[in-house]
């Protein structure tokens, strides 16, 4: 795992934790699941560009699929 991949996974995990806490407090299930996804996906992907693509897609999910 290189430095860029490690830093991006840390950034997306932090954002994922924020989404998770927001979804838990507001009972917003899509934000909750997107937060879990953002915290977990970086363990399985090592490519930096793929990490950016998947992380950006997961960050957009709560805005695309509103309850």
C-alpha positions as CSV (number, residue, x, y, z in Angstrom):
1,X,0.0,0.0,0.0
2,X,1.6,3.3,-1.1
3,X,1.3,6.6,0.7
4,X,-1.3,8.2,-1.6
5,X,-3.6,5.2,-1.2
6,X,-3.2,5.3,2.6
7,X,-4.0,9.0,2.8
8,X,-7.0,8.8,0.5
9,X,-8.4,5.9,2.5
10,X,-7.9,7.9,5.7
11,X,-9.8,10.8,4.1
12,X,-12.7,8.7,2.9
13,X,-12.9,6.8,6.2
14,X,-13.2,10.1,8.1
15,X,-15.9,11.3,5.8
16,X,-17.6,7.9,6.1
17,X,-17.6,8.2,9.9
18,X,-19.3,11.6,9.6
19,X,-21.9,10.1,7.2
20,X,-22.4,7.2,9.6
21,X,-23.0,9.5,12.6
22,X,-25.3,11.8,10.7
23,X,-27.3,8.8,9.4
24,X,-27.6,7.3,12.9
25,X,-28.7,10.5,14.5
26,X,-31.2,11.6,11.7
27,X,-32.3,8.0,11.0
28,X,-31.2,8.5,7.3
29,X,-30.5,5.0,6.2
30,X,-28.8,5.9,2.9
31,X,-26.3,8.1,4.7
32,X,-25.7,5.4,7.3
33,X,-25.0,2.7,4.7
34,X,-22.8,5.1,2.6
35,X,-20.8,5.9,5.7
36,X,-20.2,2.2,6.4
37,X,-19.3,1.7,2.8
38,X,-16.8,4.6,2.9
39,X,-15.2,3.2,6.0
40,X,-14.8,-0.3,4.7
41,X,-14.1,-0.2,0.9
42,X,-10.6,1.1,1.2
43,X,-9.5,-2.2,2.8
44,X,-10.2,-4.0,-0.5
45,X,-9.0,-1.5,-3.1
46,X,-5.3,-0.5,-3.5
47,X,-5.4,1.4,-6.8
48,X,-5.4,5.2,-6.1
49,X,-7.6,6.1,-9.0
50,X,-10.1,3.4,-8.3
51,X,-10.2,4.5,-4.6
52,X,-11.0,8.0,-5.7
53,X,-13.7,6.8,-8.1
54,X,-15.4,4.5,-5.6
55,X,-15.1,7.0,-2.7
56,X,-16.6,9.8,-4.8
57,X,-19.5,7.5,-5.9
58,X,-20.2,6.5,-2.3
59,X,-20.1,10.1,-1.2
60,X,-22.7,11.0,-3.8
61,X,-25.2,8.2,-2.9
62,X,-27.1,10.1,-0.1
63,X,-27.6,13.1,-2.4
64,X,-28.8,11.0,-5.4
65,X,-31.1,8.7,-3.4
66,X,-32.9,11.0,-1.0
67,X,-35.5,9.6,1.3
